[in-house]
Structures are given as C-alpha cells and as structure tokens.
C-alpha cells in the first residue's frame, strides 16, 4: 500500500484552470496545482529548490520530482498542441 501524500502548500489561486491552443487541441494534459506552484517558485520567482521546498512544506527531493513531472507535462503539451488542465487534488492546500 502506498504512503498517503503529504499536504503541499501553494501560494495563490489561479485565474485560469484550462489553457488551450488557438486551434483544436490534440488532447488534454492534466497538471496538478503543486506542479504548477513548483514551476512558479523555481522558474518564475527564481528561488533555489531548498527554499521553494520549504515554502511548499515538502523535502527538496520531493520538490525536484514534482518539478520534473510538471516540466515534462508542459513541454509535451506545447510540442503536441494539447490543452492544459490545472487541477487541485485534496493534498494541495492554499497558504
């Protein structure tokens, strides 16, 4: 049996929950709110992973896994012309 996911804190609610290309999308990629928050903290705010992990309430290694997963999903969606849906699982809480 898998361990339950530790609560992860994210900073702010999003204005959009679905982003799609101008033409008809070729599918849907689901990005979780914690993946988006990890990318926001590390890529947009340029925080080091250690500080971003503390902000989210997870370990640095967990943040690294979340970040890798989110970046792969975004890259796949952009290259393949897929829509991006942002979801917030129960283990994601707002600060």
Backbone as ProteinMPNN parsed JSONL, in Angstrom:
{"seq_chain_A": "XXXXXXXXXXXXXXXXXXXXXXXXXXXXXXXXXXXXXXXXXXXXXXXXXXXXXXXXXXXXXXXXXXXXXXXXXXXXXXXXXXXXXXXXXXXXXXX", "coords_chain_A": {"N_chain_A": [[0.835, -1.171, 0.0], [0.557, 2.209, -0.823], [2.136, 5.125, 0.571], [0.322, 7.805, 2.137], [-0.093, 10.986, 0.516], [1.776, 13.816, 1.484], [0.565, 16.902, 2.766], [0.678, 19.724, 0.62], [1.631, 23.044, 0.259], [0.412, 25.785, -1.561], [0.828, 29.001, -3.105], [-1.044, 30.915, -4.331], [-4.314, 31.318, -5.73], [-5.336, 30.423, -9.027], [-6.129, 32.263, -12.012], [-6.957, 31.079, -14.332], [-8.06, 27.844, -15.273], [-7.947, 26.196, -17.384], [-6.049, 25.957, -20.221], [-5.698, 26.414, -23.634], [-4.646, 25.676, -27.031], [-4.886, 27.884, -29.949], [-5.955, 26.61, -32.181], [-7.904, 23.565, -32.669], [-7.437, 21.486, -29.872], [-5.158, 18.692, -29.543], [-5.618, 16.847, -27.595], [-5.531, 16.391, -23.991], [-3.708, 17.561, -21.255], [-3.153, 16.948, -17.922], [-2.27, 18.975, -15.301], [-1.139, 19.168, -12.046], [-1.865, 21.293, -9.241], [0.293, 21.545, -7.435], [2.489, 20.965, -9.021], [2.478, 23.112, -10.782], [2.862, 25.191, -8.945], [5.448, 24.577, -8.017], [6.922, 25.041, -10.366], [6.379, 27.765, -10.642], [7.626, 28.868, -8.351], [10.349, 28.051, -8.669], [11.071, 28.623, -11.374], [9.834, 31.052, -12.216], [9.923, 32.836, -9.981], [12.54, 32.386, -9.365], [13.644, 31.008, -7.149], [15.855, 29.078, -5.084], [15.883, 25.489, -5.0], [15.795, 24.423, -2.408], [14.722, 26.485, -0.781], [12.259, 26.855, -2.069], [11.12, 24.354, -1.634], [10.831, 24.371, 1.168], [8.934, 26.394, 1.345], [6.734, 25.155, 0.19], [6.343, 23.076, 1.923], [7.523, 20.551, 1.677], [10.068, 18.007, 1.077], [13.332, 18.681, -0.398], [14.006, 16.85, -2.38], [11.498, 15.758, -3.02], [10.296, 18.057, -4.067], [11.915, 18.338, -6.327], [11.147, 16.08, -7.827], [8.426, 16.701, -8.281], [8.72, 19.052, -9.758], [10.134, 18.135, -12.057], [8.192, 16.423, -13.153], [6.08, 18.228, -13.714], [7.322, 19.999, -15.569], [7.86, 18.254, -17.713], [5.246, 17.593, -18.488], [4.236, 20.105, -19.311], [5.994, 20.717, -21.427], [5.408, 18.581, -23.171], [2.712, 19.142, -23.749], [2.933, 21.644, -25.052], [4.514, 21.016, -27.294], [2.999, 19.014, -28.541], [0.584, 20.241, -29.007], [-1.512, 20.16, -27.142], [-4.24, 20.751, -24.867], [-4.047, 22.307, -21.631], [-4.973, 21.342, -18.499], [-5.574, 22.451, -15.264], [-5.513, 21.08, -12.119], [-6.532, 20.636, -8.695], [-5.653, 18.55, -6.355], [-6.758, 16.857, -3.298], [-4.681, 16.933, -1.447], [-3.389, 19.312, -1.775], [-3.058, 22.488, -0.47], [-4.024, 25.903, 0.083], [-2.025, 28.704, 1.009]], "CA_chain_A": [[0.0, 0.0, 0.0], [1.338, 3.428, -0.939], [2.001, 6.099, 1.656], [-0.516, 8.953, 1.762], [0.675, 12.167, 0.128], [1.883, 14.868, 2.477], [-0.043, 18.153, 2.308], [1.58, 20.655, -0.037], [1.056, 24.388, 0.294], [0.659, 26.622, -2.723], [0.7, 30.4, -2.735], [-2.166, 31.734, -4.778], [-5.266, 30.688, -6.64], [-5.117, 30.796, -10.42], [-7.252, 32.87, -12.716], [-7.392, 30.154, -15.388], [-7.901, 26.43, -14.951], [-7.805, 25.479, -18.644], [-5.343, 26.713, -21.248], [-5.701, 25.6, -24.837], [-4.122, 26.357, -28.214], [-5.901, 28.557, -30.767], [-6.645, 25.598, -32.993], [-8.49, 22.485, -31.877], [-6.375, 20.756, -29.182], [-4.976, 17.274, -29.875], [-5.705, 16.07, -26.367], [-5.566, 17.138, -22.74], [-2.683, 17.235, -20.272], [-3.579, 17.379, -16.588], [-1.184, 19.421, -14.438], [-1.624, 19.389, -10.689], [-1.537, 22.602, -8.693], [1.617, 21.556, -6.819], [3.472, 21.019, -10.103], [2.492, 24.483, -11.246], [3.473, 26.006, -7.889], [6.892, 24.31, -8.038], [7.471, 25.763, -11.518], [6.284, 29.202, -10.346], [8.648, 29.236, -7.379], [11.713, 27.82, -9.159], [11.335, 29.193, -12.693], [9.384, 32.438, -12.32], [10.479, 33.613, -8.863], [13.967, 32.047, -9.325], [14.079, 30.553, -5.829], [16.576, 27.818, -5.048], [14.962, 24.4, -4.69], [15.69, 24.262, -0.955], [13.785, 27.495, -0.275], [10.949, 26.554, -2.654], [10.61, 23.163, -0.945], [10.357, 24.815, 2.485], [7.717, 27.174, 1.137], [5.642, 24.233, -0.114], [6.204, 22.118, 3.013], [7.973, 19.225, 1.241], [11.527, 17.899, 1.022], [13.914, 19.161, -1.645], [13.909, 15.756, -3.362], [10.1, 15.716, -3.462], [10.11, 19.204, -4.943], [12.588, 18.036, -7.589], [10.283, 15.146, -8.575], [7.241, 17.461, -8.693], [9.178, 19.982, -10.786], [10.417, 17.353, -13.272], [6.922, 15.955, -13.699], [5.367, 19.376, -14.273], [8.012, 20.494, -16.759], [7.634, 17.29, -18.799], [3.863, 17.726, -18.938], [4.102, 21.366, -20.042], [6.721, 20.572, -22.691], [4.632, 17.684, -24.031], [1.511, 19.85, -24.185], [3.31, 22.674, -26.011], [5.005, 20.393, -28.523], [1.939, 18.212, -29.16], [-0.624, 21.032, -29.234], [-2.562, 19.711, -26.233], [-4.746, 21.696, -23.877], [-3.522, 22.077, -20.285], [-5.982, 21.486, -17.446], [-4.942, 22.554, -13.951], [-6.389, 20.52, -11.092], [-6.046, 20.776, -7.328], [-6.007, 17.382, -5.532], [-7.083, 17.146, -1.893], [-3.486, 17.142, -0.627], [-2.874, 20.656, -2.057], [-3.767, 23.497, 0.305], [-3.584, 27.268, -0.153], [-1.405, 29.353, 2.177]], "C_chain_A": [[0.89, 1.247, 0.0], [1.105, 4.354, 0.254], [1.086, 7.229, 1.212], [0.369, 10.153, 1.439], [0.627, 13.207, 1.234], [1.235, 16.133, 1.912], [1.025, 19.072, 1.737], [0.898, 22.004, -0.107], [1.399, 25.124, -0.998], [0.23, 28.045, -2.411], [-0.57, 31.102, -3.128], [-3.059, 30.953, -5.725], [-5.024, 31.219, -8.057], [-6.35, 31.421, -11.026], [-7.812, 31.928, -13.769], [-7.149, 28.721, -14.937], [-7.74, 25.579, -16.21], [-7.154, 26.401, -19.662], [-5.316, 25.845, -22.499], [-5.192, 26.39, -26.029], [-5.249, 26.988, -29.031], [-6.66, 27.574, -31.64], [-7.211, 24.515, -32.08], [-7.38, 21.671, -31.213], [-6.358, 19.278, -29.571], [-5.024, 16.389, -28.641], [-5.676, 16.994, -25.162], [-4.459, 16.639, -21.829], [-3.122, 17.806, -18.942], [-2.355, 17.721, -15.75], [-1.771, 19.717, -13.064], [-1.127, 20.736, -10.172], [-0.165, 22.661, -8.054], [2.727, 21.576, -7.867], [3.598, 22.451, -10.624], [3.151, 25.415, -10.223], [4.987, 25.802, -7.852], [7.552, 25.048, -9.201], [7.44, 27.274, -11.275], [7.407, 29.635, -9.412], [10.06, 29.135, -7.944], [12.012, 28.56, -10.458], [10.955, 30.668, -12.787], [10.009, 33.295, -11.221], [11.975, 33.367, -8.665], [14.461, 31.709, -7.915], [14.909, 29.279, -5.983], [15.596, 26.734, -4.597], [14.77, 24.218, -3.191], [14.656, 25.233, -0.365], [12.373, 27.25, -0.805], [10.312, 25.355, -1.954], [10.083, 23.531, 0.441], [9.043, 25.572, 2.37], [6.506, 26.277, 0.882], [5.421, 23.188, 0.983], [6.57, 20.704, 2.631], [9.499, 19.193, 1.273], [12.034, 18.4, -0.335], [13.812, 18.098, -2.735], [12.483, 15.623, -3.884], [9.809, 16.869, -4.397], [10.73, 18.939, -6.31], [11.746, 17.093, -8.447], [9.035, 15.852, -9.105], [7.591, 18.382, -9.861], [9.443, 19.262, -12.108], [9.132, 16.906, -13.95], [6.155, 17.093, -14.38], [5.998, 19.894, -15.55], [7.814, 19.564, -17.949], [6.23, 17.431, -19.37], [3.659, 18.993, -19.756], [4.789, 21.267, -21.4], [5.946, 19.685, -23.664], [3.402, 18.394, -24.586], [1.845, 20.897, -25.248], [3.74, 22.071, -27.346], [3.89, 19.669, -29.263], [0.665, 18.994, -29.449], [-1.794, 20.597, -28.374], [-3.019, 20.849, -25.337], [-4.16, 21.326, -22.514], [-4.628, 22.361, -19.279], [-5.255, 21.479, -16.11], [-5.933, 22.08, -12.893], [-5.725, 20.652, -9.725], [-6.508, 19.58, -6.51], [-6.211, 17.765, -4.077], [-5.862, 17.394, -1.04], [-2.826, 18.499, -0.891], [-3.712, 21.67, -1.295], [-3.193, 24.874, 0.001], [-3.042, 27.854, 1.131], [-2.332, 30.406, 2.731]], "O_chain_A": [[1.865, 1.317, 0.747], [0.032, 4.365, 0.859], [1.072, 7.581, 0.033], [1.444, 10.317, 2.016], [-0.417, 13.447, 1.84], [1.343, 16.406, 0.717], [2.122, 19.191, 2.282], [-0.269, 22.102, -0.484], [2.538, 25.086, -1.465], [-0.628, 28.271, -1.558], [-1.133, 31.834, -2.314], [-2.61, 30.047, -6.427], [-4.558, 32.345, -8.235], [-7.474, 31.145, -10.608], [-9.005, 31.969, -14.07], [-6.143, 28.429, -14.291], [-7.436, 24.389, -16.125], [-7.651, 27.495, -19.93], [-4.952, 24.671, -22.434], [-5.284, 27.617, -26.054], [-6.421, 26.669, -28.832], [-7.872, 27.697, -31.816], [-7.016, 24.549, -30.865], [-6.47, 21.206, -31.9], [-7.393, 18.69, -29.885], [-4.505, 15.273, -28.666], [-5.78, 18.213, -25.29], [-4.29, 15.432, -21.652], [-3.427, 18.994, -18.834], [-1.502, 16.866, -15.512], [-2.771, 20.424, -12.939], [-0.097, 21.245, -10.615], [0.493, 23.7, -8.109], [3.793, 22.144, -7.627], [4.702, 22.934, -10.873], [3.904, 26.316, -10.591], [5.731, 26.766, -7.674], [8.63, 25.62, -9.037], [8.37, 27.983, -11.659], [8.063, 30.649, -9.651], [10.88, 30.027, -7.728], [13.116, 29.079, -10.621], [11.691, 31.453, -13.384], [10.561, 34.359, -11.5], [12.613, 34.066, -7.878], [15.571, 32.085, -7.537], [14.687, 28.496, -6.907], [14.614, 27.012, -3.909], [13.668, 23.886, -2.754], [13.822, 24.84, 0.45], [11.398, 27.418, -0.073], [9.105, 25.343, -1.71], [9.018, 23.065, 0.847], [8.149, 25.41, 3.2], [5.392, 26.592, 1.301], [4.409, 22.488, 0.968], [6.014, 19.75, 3.175], [10.145, 20.222, 1.472], [11.268, 18.525, -1.291], [13.556, 18.423, -3.895], [12.284, 15.398, -5.077], [9.144, 16.686, -5.416], [10.141, 19.276, -7.337], [11.643, 17.283, -9.659], [8.632, 15.628, -10.246], [6.842, 18.474, -10.834], [9.019, 19.732, -13.164], [8.997, 16.999, -15.17], [5.646, 16.932, -15.489], [5.293, 20.198, -16.513], [7.622, 20.029, -19.073], [6.041, 17.394, -20.586], [2.982, 18.963, -20.784], [4.228, 21.686, -22.412], [5.841, 20.005, -24.849], [3.087, 18.257, -25.768], [1.123, 21.026, -26.237], [3.363, 22.57, -28.406], [3.842, 19.708, -30.493], [-0.249, 18.461, -30.078], [-2.942, 20.653, -28.813], [-2.271, 21.793, -25.083], [-3.817, 20.168, -22.274], [-5.153, 23.472, -19.211], [-4.422, 20.611, -15.852], [-7.042, 22.602, -12.781], [-4.503, 20.765, -9.623], [-7.635, 19.577, -6.015], [-5.873, 18.877, -3.67], [-5.983, 18.017, 0.015], [-1.799, 18.804, -0.285], [-4.933, 21.714, -1.451], [-2.007, 25.0, -0.304], [-3.531, 27.546, 2.218], [-1.998, 31.067, 3.715]]}, "name": "protein", "num_of_chains": 1, "seq": "XXXXXXXXXXXXXXXXXXXXXXXXXXXXXXXXXXXXXXXXXXXXXXXXXXXXXXXXXXXXXXXXXXXXXXXXXXXXXXXXXXXXXXXXXXXXXXX"}
